[in-house]
Amino acid sequence: MIASLNPAYLCYLFERPKGMLYGLDKKLEIHPIQKIHSSKSMWDYIEHIYAAGKNSFVYPKGRNIYRATLEGDSVRTEEIKDMTLKQAKKMPATGCLGINPARHRMVYAYKYARIIKFMDLDSNAERTLNFQQSGFDEGTLHIADGLDANVTYYMQVLPTRDYVYITYSGRTPYVVAAENNKGKHHMYVEKYDWNGNPVKKYKLNDFCCIYGFGRKNKPFGIVHLLL
């Protein structure tokens, strides 16, 4: 389900295997809108897509972030950001994206590097928060063919109007699983404003997936991850 910035629809629905976008109107009727993406293989698909305007959508795919704009019966797709890290070009650019159309901002938090990028939706302006230690390079990802043996840094980006919340692990999935088996659960939530300024860091005595925030930007619900 995708938040809608078009008053004609309550929300959008995205059929991932077919790359098809639908709109859900106020009568709860579903309308096919446009095919945004054509898959070339079973691995070629869009996992998450976000509304960036009334007729535009942004999504990460591979090492890039793309914008798809609906223009009548056609779709114009353009690459707007390359998320490859210059100091570690061979490292997977896996991460999580969050969008704030009202502020024309997007943020990308990397999974295998302690790096966050705050970017402008309409220009090349960006701010990089690099929390990596000195010496971060191609050798930082020690086990390229066994990603779960590497440290997972950022897991989720949760945008709100005024702030963005980013969940942080800082351990390998193997370590998290071992801790959970011993009843030792913990993770962190980092809070930033949309200019990339750190505001606060919370420690949760759980390892979970947060799915929403209340009106005062306080978490109101969590779904546990199965490890």
Residue frames relative to the residue before (quaternion, step in Angstrom):
aa qw qx qy qz dx dy dz
M 1.0000 0.0000 0.0000 0.0000 0.00 0.00 0.00
I 0.1419 -0.8033 0.5777 0.0289 3.59 -0.87 1.00
A 0.4880 -0.6520 0.4920 0.3076 3.57 -0.90 0.91
S 0.2941 -0.7759 0.5388 0.1453 3.57 -0.99 0.86
L 0.1906 -0.7541 0.6176 0.1161 3.55 -1.09 0.82
N 0.5659 0.5514 -0.3717 0.4875 3.53 1.36 0.25
P 0.4206 -0.7430 0.4526 0.2571 3.64 -0.53 1.10
A 0.5724 0.6026 -0.3848 0.4013 3.61 1.20 -0.27
Y 0.7829 0.2721 -0.1346 0.5431 3.59 1.20 -0.46
L 0.4845 -0.6410 0.5171 0.2951 3.53 -1.16 0.71
C 0.7636 -0.1509 0.1332 0.6135 3.52 1.06 -0.85
Y 0.4041 -0.6678 0.5557 0.2864 3.54 -1.35 0.01
L 0.2076 -0.7278 0.6371 0.1457 3.52 -1.29 0.47
F 0.1546 -0.8018 0.5740 0.0610 3.56 -0.90 0.91
E 0.2361 -0.7620 0.5915 0.1170 3.57 -0.71 1.13
R 0.3250 -0.8276 0.4235 0.1732 3.53 0.07 1.35
P 0.6801 0.4951 -0.3375 0.4224 3.67 0.71 -0.86
K 0.7599 0.3627 -0.1948 0.5031 3.59 1.03 -0.78
G 0.4007 -0.7319 0.4667 0.2932 3.59 1.24 -0.23
M 0.4587 0.7100 -0.4118 0.3406 3.58 1.25 0.48
L 0.2307 -0.7739 0.5795 0.1093 3.56 -0.98 0.93
Y 0.0877 -0.7851 0.6129 0.0165 3.57 -0.99 0.96
G 0.2636 -0.7483 0.5826 0.1764 3.57 -1.22 0.47
L 0.2410 -0.7515 0.5994 0.1336 3.55 -1.04 0.85
D 0.2210 -0.8146 0.5231 0.1177 3.59 -0.45 1.19
K 0.7346 -0.4482 0.2923 0.4172 3.58 -1.33 0.02
K 0.6421 0.4820 -0.3233 0.5008 3.57 1.28 -0.24
L 0.4576 -0.7028 0.4075 0.3615 3.54 1.39 0.16
E 0.4356 0.6532 -0.4839 0.3865 3.54 1.08 0.79
I 0.3390 -0.7568 0.5340 0.1651 3.54 -0.98 0.93
H 0.0960 -0.8045 0.5860 0.0110 3.56 -0.85 1.03
P 0.3872 -0.6932 0.5464 0.2664 3.62 -0.80 0.90
I 0.2094 -0.8092 0.5409 0.0942 3.57 -0.83 0.96
Q 0.7534 -0.2981 0.2541 0.5281 3.56 0.55 -1.12
K 0.4141 -0.6556 0.5628 0.2865 3.53 -1.23 0.51
I 0.2432 -0.8174 0.5123 0.1008 3.54 -0.49 1.23
H 0.8201 0.0951 -0.0038 0.5643 3.56 1.02 -0.76
S 0.1898 -0.7594 0.6134 0.1047 3.57 -1.05 0.84
S 0.3176 -0.7777 0.5157 0.1685 3.56 -0.54 1.18
K 0.3131 -0.7500 0.5589 0.1645 3.53 -1.05 0.88
S 0.7764 0.0326 -0.0219 0.6290 3.56 1.29 -0.32
M 0.6890 -0.4768 0.3392 0.4277 3.58 -1.29 0.13
W 0.6801 0.4717 -0.2833 0.4845 3.58 1.23 -0.42
D 0.6312 0.5398 -0.3174 0.4577 3.56 1.28 -0.25
Y 0.3892 0.7076 -0.4985 0.3150 3.58 0.05 1.26
I 0.4504 -0.6436 0.5430 0.2967 3.56 -1.33 0.29
E 0.2982 -0.7792 0.5246 0.1694 3.58 -0.64 1.08
H 0.8038 0.0268 0.0162 0.5941 3.60 0.92 -0.90
I 0.0504 -0.7908 0.6100 0.0011 3.55 -1.05 0.80
Y 0.1542 -0.8128 0.5613 0.0234 3.58 -0.98 0.87
A 0.4551 -0.6620 0.5212 0.2882 3.58 -1.06 0.75
A 0.1278 -0.8007 0.5835 0.0455 3.57 -0.87 1.02
G 0.7813 0.0024 0.0139 0.6240 3.57 1.33 -0.18
K 0.7520 -0.3802 0.2661 0.4681 3.56 -1.27 -0.06
N 0.8168 0.1233 -0.0368 0.5624 3.58 0.98 -0.85
S 0.6604 0.4884 -0.3224 0.4706 3.60 1.15 0.43
F 0.1339 -0.7833 0.6067 0.0190 3.52 -1.16 0.78
V 0.1975 -0.7681 0.6017 0.0945 3.53 -1.15 0.70
Y 0.0803 0.8013 -0.5894 0.0637 3.57 -1.01 0.79
P 0.3807 -0.6878 0.5593 0.2629 3.60 -1.18 0.59
K 0.0956 0.7729 -0.6233 0.0705 3.54 -1.11 0.73
G 0.8081 0.0341 -0.0788 0.5827 3.54 -0.60 1.16
R 0.7794 -0.2883 0.2436 0.5000 3.57 -0.79 -1.04
N 0.7038 0.4784 -0.2426 0.4658 3.57 1.26 -0.06
I 0.2903 -0.6842 0.6291 0.2274 3.51 -1.41 0.24
Y 0.1524 -0.8080 0.5682 0.0324 3.54 -0.84 1.05
R 0.2095 -0.7295 0.6291 0.1678 3.52 -1.33 0.41
A 0.1315 -0.7687 0.6233 0.0570 3.56 -0.92 1.00
T 0.0876 -0.8076 0.5831 0.0070 3.56 -0.71 1.10
L 0.3499 -0.7351 0.5445 0.2016 3.57 -0.80 1.04
E 0.0213 0.7920 -0.6070 0.0623 3.57 -0.74 1.11
G 0.7950 -0.1820 0.0759 0.5736 3.55 0.08 1.30
D 0.7968 -0.2326 0.2032 0.5194 3.57 -0.69 -1.13
S 0.6826 0.4601 -0.2842 0.4915 3.59 1.24 0.16
V 0.3030 -0.7256 0.5891 0.1862 3.54 -1.35 0.24
R 0.1748 -0.7636 0.6128 0.1041 3.56 -0.86 0.97
T 0.0953 -0.8092 0.5798 0.0032 3.56 -0.65 1.18
E 0.0316 0.8005 -0.5964 0.0505 3.55 -0.90 0.94
E 0.4226 -0.6621 0.5537 0.2767 3.54 -1.15 0.67
I 0.1281 -0.8279 0.5430 0.0571 3.59 -0.71 1.03
K 0.8090 0.0657 -0.0512 0.5818 3.62 1.15 -0.40
D 0.2244 -0.7131 0.6471 0.1494 3.54 -1.15 0.77
M 0.2280 -0.8298 0.5004 0.0953 3.59 -0.49 1.21
T 0.3528 0.7307 -0.5048 0.2946 3.61 1.23 0.26
L 0.3721 -0.7182 0.5442 0.2230 3.57 -0.91 0.92
K 0.4791 -0.7096 0.4357 0.2775 3.59 -0.68 1.07
Q 0.7213 0.4408 -0.2542 0.4700 3.57 1.00 -0.78
A 0.7764 0.1734 -0.1142 0.5950 3.60 1.26 -0.12
K 0.0524 -0.8737 0.4835 0.0099 3.55 0.66 1.18
K 0.6865 0.4813 -0.2910 0.4609 3.60 1.14 -0.53
M 0.5333 0.6281 -0.4081 0.3932 3.57 1.25 -0.24
P 0.5369 -0.6077 0.4614 0.3599 3.61 -0.99 0.74
A 0.3421 -0.7488 0.5334 0.1945 3.57 -0.93 0.91
T 0.2004 0.8148 -0.5145 0.1770 3.57 1.19 0.60
G 0.2781 0.7600 -0.5559 0.1898 3.55 -0.96 0.84
C 0.4791 -0.6474 0.5126 0.2975 3.55 -1.34 -0.22
L 0.2426 -0.7799 0.5679 0.1015 3.54 -1.04 0.89
G 0.0356 -0.7713 0.6346 0.0337 3.55 -1.15 0.67
I 0.2049 -0.7987 0.5618 0.0673 3.57 -1.04 0.83
N 0.0259 -0.7496 0.6602 0.0402 3.55 -1.17 0.70
P 0.2198 -0.8249 0.5058 0.1240 3.62 0.12 1.26
A 0.6165 0.5714 -0.3528 0.4109 3.60 1.03 -0.72
R 0.7495 0.3351 -0.1891 0.5387 3.57 1.12 -0.67
H 0.3930 -0.7375 0.4585 0.3024 3.58 1.34 0.04
R 0.5118 0.6363 -0.4076 0.4088 3.54 1.03 0.85
M 0.0074 -0.7439 0.6643 0.0722 3.50 -1.33 0.36
V 0.1724 -0.7781 0.5987 0.0800 3.55 -1.18 0.58
Y 0.1066 -0.7859 0.6084 0.0295 3.55 -1.05 0.83
A 0.1031 -0.7933 0.5997 0.0199 3.57 -0.75 1.11
Y 0.3621 -0.7690 0.4949 0.1805 3.57 -0.68 1.13
K 0.4674 -0.6913 0.4858 0.2600 3.53 -1.08 0.78
Y 0.8071 0.2942 -0.1287 0.4954 3.59 0.87 -0.94
A 0.7192 0.2832 -0.2455 0.5850 3.58 1.23 0.39
R 0.4146 -0.7042 0.5109 0.2669 3.58 -0.99 0.75
I 0.3944 0.6924 -0.4738 0.3748 3.50 0.63 1.28
I 0.0702 -0.7736 0.6295 0.0164 3.57 -1.04 0.88
K 0.1417 -0.7840 0.5995 0.0771 3.57 -0.97 0.86
F 0.1542 -0.7416 0.6475 0.0836 3.55 -0.96 0.97
M 0.0260 -0.8397 0.5385 -0.0655 3.58 -0.60 1.15
D 0.4455 -0.6538 0.5444 0.2789 3.52 -1.25 0.55
L 0.4814 -0.6937 0.4578 0.2783 3.59 -0.91 0.88
D 0.7900 0.3584 -0.1473 0.4752 3.56 1.06 -0.73
S 0.7660 0.2475 -0.1736 0.5673 3.59 1.23 0.12
N 0.6159 -0.5528 0.4111 0.3823 3.56 -1.31 -0.08
A 0.4087 0.7250 -0.4695 0.2949 3.59 1.25 0.07
E 0.1482 0.7782 -0.5999 0.1121 3.57 -0.96 0.87
R 0.1874 -0.7402 0.6334 0.1254 3.51 -1.35 0.42
T 0.1716 -0.7974 0.5742 0.0702 3.56 -0.78 1.05
L 0.1678 -0.7458 0.6383 0.0911 3.55 -0.92 0.99
N 0.0430 -0.8176 0.5730 -0.0361 3.56 -0.37 1.27
F 0.0743 -0.8202 0.5671 -0.0088 3.54 -0.34 1.31
Q 0.4048 0.7152 -0.4750 0.3145 3.57 1.27 0.22
Q 0.5121 -0.6127 0.4992 0.3364 3.54 -1.21 0.53
S 0.6435 -0.5055 0.3870 0.4249 3.57 -1.21 0.32
G 0.7243 0.4102 -0.3107 0.4589 3.55 -1.09 0.69
F 0.4010 0.7077 -0.4837 0.3230 3.58 1.26 0.18
D 0.2185 0.7697 -0.5647 0.2022 3.56 -0.63 1.16
E 0.8112 -0.2665 0.1904 0.4845 3.58 -1.26 -0.41
G 0.6983 0.4905 -0.2818 0.4386 3.61 1.08 -0.61
T 0.4457 0.7174 -0.4476 0.2938 3.59 1.24 -0.07
L 0.6817 0.4021 -0.2750 0.5459 3.59 1.05 -0.74
H 0.2497 -0.8484 0.4491 0.1271 3.56 0.03 1.31
I 0.7979 0.1895 -0.0843 0.5660 3.60 0.95 -0.78
A 0.1898 -0.8449 0.4919 0.0903 3.54 0.16 1.30
D 0.7365 0.4139 -0.2318 0.4822 3.60 1.06 -0.67
G 0.7363 0.2879 -0.2167 0.5727 3.57 1.25 0.15
L 0.1383 -0.8729 0.4599 0.0857 3.53 0.59 1.21
D 0.6230 0.5558 -0.3550 0.4207 3.61 1.08 -0.59
A 0.6121 0.5340 -0.3539 0.4636 3.58 1.25 -0.20
N 0.6234 0.5161 -0.3333 0.4837 3.57 1.31 -0.09
V 0.6129 -0.5605 0.4131 0.3735 3.55 -1.23 0.49
T 0.2383 -0.7169 0.6375 0.1509 3.53 -1.05 0.89
Y 0.2179 -0.7854 0.5677 0.1156 3.55 -0.70 1.06
Y 0.8373 0.0362 0.0052 0.5455 3.60 0.14 -1.22
M 0.2291 -0.8191 0.5210 0.0714 3.56 -0.95 0.96
Q 0.8117 0.0351 0.0233 0.5826 3.60 1.00 -0.81
V 0.1776 -0.7271 0.6487 0.1377 3.53 -1.24 0.58
L 0.0641 -0.8165 0.5730 -0.0303 3.57 -0.65 1.16
P 0.1186 -0.8435 0.5215 0.0499 3.60 -0.02 1.27
T 0.0541 -0.7397 0.6683 0.0577 3.54 -1.21 0.68
R 0.7481 -0.4071 0.2559 0.4573 3.61 -1.24 0.08
D 0.8178 0.2758 -0.1080 0.4934 3.57 0.79 -1.06
Y 0.8041 0.1771 -0.0646 0.5638 3.57 1.13 -0.60
V 0.2331 -0.7184 0.6252 0.1966 3.50 -1.38 0.19
Y 0.2057 -0.7685 0.5992 0.0893 3.56 -0.97 0.94
I 0.0779 -0.8034 0.5903 -0.0031 3.57 -0.87 0.99
T 0.3093 -0.7625 0.5398 0.1776 3.57 -0.71 1.07
Y 0.1382 -0.8098 0.5701 -0.0103 3.53 -0.99 1.00
S 0.2194 -0.7738 0.5827 0.1166 3.56 -0.99 0.89
G 0.1144 -0.8298 0.5347 0.1110 3.61 0.56 -1.15
R 0.7003 0.3646 -0.2722 0.5500 3.59 1.26 0.31
T 0.5588 -0.5584 0.4641 0.4007 3.55 -1.27 0.11
P 0.6188 -0.5377 0.4052 0.4048 3.61 -1.15 0.43
Y 0.6043 0.5557 -0.3594 0.4436 3.60 1.09 -0.63
V 0.6609 0.4927 -0.3048 0.4770 3.59 0.96 -0.86
V 0.6360 0.5269 -0.3292 0.4578 3.60 0.96 -0.86
A 0.6580 0.5089 -0.3128 0.4585 3.60 0.92 -0.89
A 0.6574 0.5059 -0.3117 0.4635 3.58 0.96 -0.86
E 0.6521 0.5041 -0.3149 0.4705 3.60 0.99 -0.79
N 0.6521 0.5181 -0.3201 0.4515 3.57 0.95 -0.84
N 0.6274 0.5400 -0.3299 0.4539 3.58 1.05 -0.74
K 0.6996 0.4242 -0.2530 0.5164 3.56 1.22 -0.51
G 0.5395 -0.6471 0.3859 0.3758 3.56 1.29 0.09
K 0.5364 0.6017 -0.4085 0.4281 3.57 1.25 0.38
H 0.0606 0.8251 -0.5531 0.0976 3.57 -0.02 1.28
H 0.2880 0.7477 -0.5809 0.1430 3.56 -0.96 0.82
M 0.0549 0.7478 -0.6610 0.0295 3.53 -1.33 0.48
Y 0.3713 -0.7296 0.5327 0.2146 3.57 -1.27 0.09
V 0.1636 -0.7335 0.6467 0.1302 3.54 -1.31 0.46
E 0.1610 -0.7924 0.5848 0.0643 3.56 -0.69 1.14
K 0.2037 -0.7927 0.5691 0.0792 3.57 -0.92 0.94
Y 0.0136 -0.7963 0.6034 -0.0406 3.58 -0.88 1.05
D 0.3984 -0.6322 0.5729 0.3368 3.53 -1.26 0.31
W 0.6663 -0.5558 0.3315 0.3703 3.58 -1.27 0.25
N 0.5830 0.5220 -0.3914 0.4842 3.57 1.29 0.25
G 0.5806 -0.6161 0.3547 0.3969 3.55 1.34 0.07
N 0.4779 0.6653 -0.4449 0.3620 3.59 1.21 0.33
P 0.4203 -0.6966 0.5119 0.2758 3.64 -0.76 0.95
V 0.2045 -0.7955 0.5642 0.0845 3.57 -0.96 0.93
K 0.7871 -0.1766 0.1747 0.5646 3.57 0.78 -1.01
K 0.1769 -0.7599 0.6138 0.1204 3.56 -1.26 0.45
Y 0.1619 -0.7928 0.5850 0.0551 3.56 -0.84 1.06
K 0.2180 -0.7309 0.6264 0.1609 3.55 -1.16 0.63
L 0.1635 -0.7842 0.5941 0.0731 3.58 -0.79 1.06
N 0.3563 -0.7266 0.5485 0.2105 3.55 -0.95 0.86
D 0.6262 0.4419 -0.3464 0.5409 3.51 0.83 1.10
F 0.2322 -0.7163 0.6219 0.2152 3.55 -1.31 0.10
C 0.1916 0.8219 -0.4784 0.2427 3.50 -0.06 1.34
C 0.4227 -0.6608 0.5582 0.2705 3.51 -1.40 0.09
I 0.2282 -0.7829 0.5652 0.1244 3.60 -0.49 1.17
Y 0.1371 -0.8366 0.5274 0.0561 3.56 -0.78 0.94
G 0.8385 0.0669 -0.0475 0.5386 3.63 1.10 0.02
F 0.2258 -0.7541 0.6006 0.1406 3.53 -1.31 0.38
G 0.4915 -0.6603 0.4882 0.2899 3.54 -1.16 0.63
R 0.7560 -0.4055 0.2657 0.4399 3.57 -1.29 -0.01
K 0.7313 0.3721 -0.2336 0.5217 3.58 1.09 -0.57
N 0.5758 -0.6367 0.3500 0.3749 3.54 1.20 0.66
K 0.4813 0.6268 -0.4673 0.3965 3.56 1.09 0.71
P 0.5270 -0.6363 0.4426 0.3486 3.62 -0.92 0.81
F 0.0982 -0.8101 0.5746 0.0631 3.56 -0.93 0.84
G 0.8236 0.1033 -0.0785 0.5521 3.61 1.12 -0.04
I 0.0620 -0.7887 0.6109 0.0307 3.57 -1.11 0.68
V 0.1819 -0.7375 0.6380 0.1267 3.51 -1.29 0.53
H 0.4066 -0.7414 0.4779 0.2377 3.57 -0.69 1.04
L 0.3867 -0.6830 0.5701 0.2428 3.52 -1.12 0.77
L 0.3117 -0.7233 0.5805 0.2066 3.57 -1.04 0.73
L 0.1397 -0.8192 0.5548 0.0404 3.59 -0.55 1.16
